[in-house]
C-alpha cells in the first residue's frame, strides 16, 4: 500500500530591540545570501550522527535572523517587555487579522499545552474530553491527560489521513476541544483545505477546534489549505504555527496562534513563560525574509524527492505525497533493528509511532545527507548489490 495525499501583552520595553528586529529586508538577505554559514546537522548532541530524528530544518536560521539576534544582544540584559508587538502586527497584516487575534509564545508547543489546560481541565461537571487522531503530535493530549482530561483517539484512515467521519462521531457533549494536526505528524498526510474547511466549520458549532499547521507553510500553496478563514469568520477556531520548521529556529522557541480575540484572551491568561528578545528578533527578521523561505522550501523538497525516490526504487510502502519535512515509511521489520543499522551508518532516525511499529519517520537533513541516507537505505535493503 502506498498512502496518498512532518508549535506556540505587555508594553513595548525596548524600542531599540524592536527596531533592530525589523532591520532585515529581502534585499539585505539577498546581499548576504540565504545562510550565514554552512550547516551540517551534526555535532556533539548527536555524537557526530546526521540528525534525521526531530523534524528540524538544517538550513536555518537565515542570515537575516542571525544578524537580528546579534543586534539584539546589547539589550539582552533587559527583561523582554512586550517585544513581540511588532511581530504580532506583521503576522496580523499578512493574515488579514488584527493583532488582537495573534498570540506569540515560546514555540507553538506552549500554546498547545495552554489549550490542553484551558479546554481539557475538569470543570464542575467532571472530566472534559479532547478528541484527536492517532498517531499524531501528542503535546496537547499528553498535557490534558496529566490534568485529568479524557482523550479520545480516532485511528487514521486507510491512507494514513485524519478520518473526518470518525472524528465527527467522537465529538460529544463533554468534548472541550477537537485537535487536528494538518499536515499530520508523523505521517505527513494532508487533508486539503477544501475538504477540511467545511468539516471544521461544522465542528466549531459543537466545540472549539485547534488546527496545528506547524508544517503547512513548507509548501508555497499553503494559503489554499490554511484554516485562518474560519478565524476571520469568528468561529471558535485556533490555528497554531511555528518558526521551528520553515524558518529553522527550533532552538530559539517562537510560535504563534491565530484565533478570535476572545479565545486569544483566554489563552493569554495562562501564559507560562516570557519570550526572549533573541528569539523574537530572529523570528521577526525571518518572517520578512521571503528569499530564505523560498530557499528553505526548495532544499527541503529536494531532500524529500531524493528520499522518496529511494523508497520507491526499493518498493517500500511510504507516504508518497507527504507535506512535512519528513517521510513516513514501512521498514518491513522491527524498527529497532533498522534504527540500529542506520546509526551504524551514521544516521539518527525516528522513534516508534504505535500501532505502526515497523514504520519509520525520517526527518530531512541537508541534501547531501539525504543522498547519503538513500545510499544507506539501499545498502540495508539490498546488501551486496
C-alpha positions in Angstrom: 0.0 0.0 0.0 1.2 3.5 -0.8 -0.6 6.2 1.1 -1.6 9.3 -0.9 -2.5 12.7 -0.3 6.0 16.1 9.2 4.2 24.6 18.0 3.2 28.1 20.1 0.8 41.7 26.5 2.8 43.9 27.7 4.1 47.5 26.9 7.0 47.7 24.5 10.0 47.9 26.7 12.9 48.4 24.3 12.3 50.3 21.0 15.9 49.7 20.1 15.4 45.9 20.0 12.1 46.2 18.2 13.7 48.4 15.6 16.7 46.1 15.1 14.4 43.2 14.6 12.8 45.0 11.7 16.1 46.0 10.0 16.3 42.9 7.8 14.7 43.1 4.4 14.7 40.8 1.5 17.3 42.9 -0.2 19.6 42.7 2.8 19.1 39.0 3.0 19.9 38.5 -0.7 23.1 40.6 -0.3 24.4 38.2 2.4 23.0 35.0 0.9 20.3 32.8 2.4 22.6 31.4 5.0 25.4 32.9 7.1 27.4 29.7 7.1 27.0 26.0 6.0 25.0 23.9 8.4 26.0 20.2 8.9 23.2 18.9 11.0 25.8 17.1 13.0 27.6 17.8 16.2 28.2 16.8 19.9 24.4 16.5 20.5 24.2 13.6 18.0 27.6 12.2 18.6 28.6 13.1 15.0 25.5 11.4 13.6 23.4 13.1 10.9 20.4 14.2 12.9 17.3 12.9 11.0 15.1 12.5 14.0 13.4 15.7 15.2 11.8 17.4 12.1 14.2 20.3 12.3 15.5 22.4 9.4 19.3 22.2 9.0 19.3 25.3 6.7 18.2 27.8 9.3 18.5 30.3 10.8 18.6 32.6 7.9 21.4 35.1 7.7 18.9 37.9 8.3 17.8 36.1 11.5 21.4 35.7 12.7 22.1 39.4 12.2 18.9 40.3 14.1 20.0 38.1 17.0 23.4 39.7 17.1 21.9 43.2 17.0 19.5 42.3 19.9 22.4 41.1 22.2 23.4 44.6 23.5 20.0 44.9 25.3 19.8 41.3 26.3 20.4 42.4 29.9 16.8 43.7 30.0 13.7 41.7 30.7 11.7 41.3 27.4 8.7 43.6 27.9 6.3 43.1 25.1 8.8 42.9 22.3 6.5 40.6 20.4 4.2 43.5 19.4 6.0 44.3 16.1 5.9 40.6 15.2 2.2 40.4 16.1 1.5 43.3 13.8 3.4 41.7 10.9 1.5 38.4 11.2 -1.9 40.1 11.6 -1.3 42.2 8.5 -0.4 39.1 6.4 -3.3 37.1 7.7 -6.0 39.8 7.3 -6.5 39.9 11.1 -5.9 42.4 13.9 -3.1 42.0 16.4 -5.8 41.1 19.0 -6.2 37.8 17.1 -2.5 36.9 17.4 -0.6 35.3 20.3 3.2 34.9 20.3 4.5 32.2 22.6 7.6 30.1 23.4 7.1 27.8 20.4 3.7 26.5 19.3 4.2 23.8 22.0 3.4 26.3 24.7 0.2 27.2 23.0 -0.8 23.6 22.6 -0.2 22.9 26.3 -2.2 26.0 27.3 -5.0 24.8 25.1 -4.8 21.4 26.9 -5.1 23.3 30.2 -7.9 25.6 29.1 -10.1 23.1 27.2 -9.1 19.8 28.9 -9.2 20.6 32.6 -12.1 19.2 34.5 -15.0 21.6 35.2 -17.9 21.4 37.6 -19.4 18.6 35.5 -16.4 16.4 35.8 -13.7 15.3 33.3 -13.7 17.1 30.0 -12.6 15.5 26.7 -10.1 16.1 24.0 -10.6 14.4 20.6 -7.7 13.8 18.3 -6.4 11.4 15.7 -3.8 8.7 16.4 -1.0 8.6 15.7 -0.5 12.4 15.7 1.5 15.0 17.5 0.8 14.4 21.2 1.9 17.5 23.1 -1.6 18.8 23.8 -3.2 15.4 24.5 -0.4 14.3 26.9 -0.7 17.5 28.9 -4.5 17.3 29.0 -4.2 13.7 30.4 -2.0 14.9 33.2 -4.7 17.4 34.1 -7.4 14.8 34.3 -9.0 15.1 30.9 -10.3 12.2 28.8 -8.5 11.9 25.5 -10.5 10.1 22.8 -8.3 9.0 19.9 -9.6 8.1 16.5 -7.3 5.9 14.2 -6.2 7.3 10.9 -7.9 6.1 7.8 -6.5 3.6 5.3 -4.5 6.4 3.6 -3.0 7.4 6.9 -5.0 10.6 6.9 -7.4 12.0 9.5 -10.7 10.1 9.5 -13.1 13.1 9.4 -16.1 10.9 9.8 -14.6 9.1 12.8 -13.6 12.4 14.4 -17.1 13.8 13.9 -18.7 10.8 15.6 -16.3 11.1 18.5 -17.2 14.7 19.3 -19.8 14.8 22.1 -21.3 16.9 24.8 -18.2 16.6 27.0 -15.7 17.5 24.2 -13.8 20.6 25.1 -11.5 20.6 22.1 -11.0 18.9 18.8 -7.3 18.8 17.8 -6.3 18.4 14.1 -2.6 18.4 13.0 -2.6 19.2 9.3 -0.2 18.1 7.8 -0.2 15.3 10.3 2.9 14.4 12.3 4.2 11.6 11.9 2.6 10.6 8.6 2.9 14.0 6.7 -0.5 13.4 5.2 -2.6 16.5 4.4 -6.4 16.9 4.5 -6.8 19.5 1.7 -8.3 22.8 2.7 -11.4 22.5 0.5 -12.3 19.3 2.4 -11.1 20.4 5.9 -12.8 23.9 6.0 -16.5 22.7 5.9 -15.7 20.0 8.4 -14.1 22.4 10.8 -16.9 24.9 10.3 -19.4 22.2 11.2 -17.4 21.0 14.2 -16.9 24.6 15.5 -20.7 24.7 16.1 -20.2 21.9 18.7 -16.8 22.5 20.2 -13.5 24.5 20.0 -11.3 23.3 17.2 -7.5 23.7 17.2 -5.7 23.2 13.8 -2.0 22.7 14.2 -0.3 24.0 11.0 3.3 23.5 12.0 4.3 22.1 8.6 1.8 23.7 6.3 4.0 26.6 5.1 6.7 24.3 3.8 4.8 24.4 0.5 4.0 27.6 -1.5 0.3 26.7 -1.8 -0.3 26.8 2.0 -2.9 29.6 1.7 -5.1 27.0 -0.2 -5.1 24.8 2.9 -4.9 27.0 5.9 -8.0 27.4 8.3 -7.4 31.1 9.0 -10.6 31.9 7.1 -12.6 30.3 9.9 -10.7 32.6 12.4 -11.6 35.6 10.3 -15.2 34.4 10.3 -15.2 34.5 14.2 -15.6 30.7 14.7 -14.1 29.2 17.8 -11.1 28.0 15.9 -7.4 28.3 16.9 -4.7 27.9 14.3 -1.2 27.3 15.6 2.1 27.7 13.7 5.8 27.7 14.5 9.1 29.2 13.5 10.8 25.9 14.1 10.3 24.3 10.7 10.4 26.5 7.6 12.4 29.2 9.4 14.9 26.8 11.2 14.5 28.4 14.6 13.6 25.4 16.7 16.3 26.2 19.3 15.0 29.8 19.8 11.4 28.7 20.6 8.9 31.0 18.9 5.5 30.1 17.7 2.1 31.8 17.4 -1.6 31.3 17.4 -4.4 32.9 15.4 -7.9 32.9 16.9 -10.8 35.3 17.6 -9.8 37.9 20.2 -11.9 36.3 23.0 -10.1 33.0 22.5 -6.7 34.7 22.4 -7.5 36.5 25.7 -8.4 33.2 27.3 -5.1 31.6 26.2 -3.1 34.6 27.2 -4.4 34.4 30.8 -2.5 31.1 31.1 0.8 32.1 29.6 3.5 30.1 31.3 6.7 31.8 30.3 8.2 35.0 28.9 9.6 35.4 25.4 13.3 36.2 24.9 14.5 39.1 22.9 16.8 37.0 20.6 14.0 34.6 19.6 11.6 37.4 18.8 14.2 39.3 16.9 15.1 36.3 14.8 11.5 35.4 14.1 10.6 38.9 13.1 13.5 39.1 10.6 12.9 35.6 9.2 9.2 36.2 8.8 10.0 39.0 6.3 12.8 37.1 4.6 10.9 35.6 1.7 14.1 34.7 -0.2 15.3 32.5 2.7 11.8 30.9 2.9 11.9 30.0 -0.8 15.5 28.7 -0.4 14.5 26.6 2.6 11.4 25.1 0.8 13.4 24.2 -2.2 16.2 22.4 -0.3 13.8 20.5 1.9 11.7 19.4 -1.0 14.9 18.3 -2.9 15.7 16.1 0.1 12.2 14.7 0.1 12.4 13.9 -3.6 15.8 12.0 -3.1 14.3 10.0 -0.2 11.0 9.1 -1.7 12.8 8.1 -5.0 14.9 5.6 -3.0 11.9 4.2 -1.2 10.1 3.8 -4.5 13.0 2.0 -6.0 13.2 -0.3 -3.0 9.4 -0.8 -3.2 8.9 0.1 0.4 5.5 1.3 1.5 5.5 5.0 2.3 3.5 8.2 2.2 4.2 9.3 -1.4 3.0 12.9 -1.4 3.7 13.9 2.2 3.7 17.6 3.2 6.1 17.5 6.1 9.8 17.9 6.3 10.0 14.2 6.9 8.9 10.9 5.3 7.0 8.1 6.9 7.7 4.6 5.6 7.4 0.9 6.4 10.8 -0.8 7.1 9.1 -4.2 7.0 10.6 -5.3 10.2 11.4 -4.2 13.8 12.1 -0.5 13.9 14.8 -1.0 16.5 16.8 -3.2 14.1 16.6 -0.6 11.3 17.4 2.3 13.6 20.5 0.5 14.9 21.7 -0.2 11.4 21.2 3.4 10.4 23.1 4.6 13.5 26.0 2.4 12.5 25.8 4.0 9.0 25.9 7.5 10.6 22.2 8.4 10.6 19.9 9.0 13.7 16.3 8.3 12.7 12.9 8.3 14.3 11.1 6.7 17.2 8.2 4.2 17.0 4.6 5.5 16.4 2.3 2.7 17.6 0.4 1.0 16.1 2.8 1.5 13.1 5.6 -0.4 14.9 7.6 -1.2 11.7 7.3 2.3 10.3 10.0 5.0 10.5 9.7 8.7 10.4 12.9 10.2 8.9 13.4 13.9 9.1 15.1 15.8 6.3 18.7 16.8 6.7 20.8 18.6 4.1 20.5 17.5 0.5 24.0 15.9 0.9 22.9 14.0 4.0 19.8 12.7 2.3 21.8 11.4 -0.6 23.9 9.5 1.9 20.8 8.2 3.7 19.4 7.0 0.4 22.6 5.0 -0.2 22.4 3.6 3.4 18.8 2.5 2.7 19.8 0.7 -0.4 22.8 -1.0 1.4 20.4 -2.1 4.2 17.6 -3.5 2.0 19.8 -4.7 -0.9 23.0 -5.9 0.8 25.8 -6.7 -1.6 24.1 -5.1 -4.6 
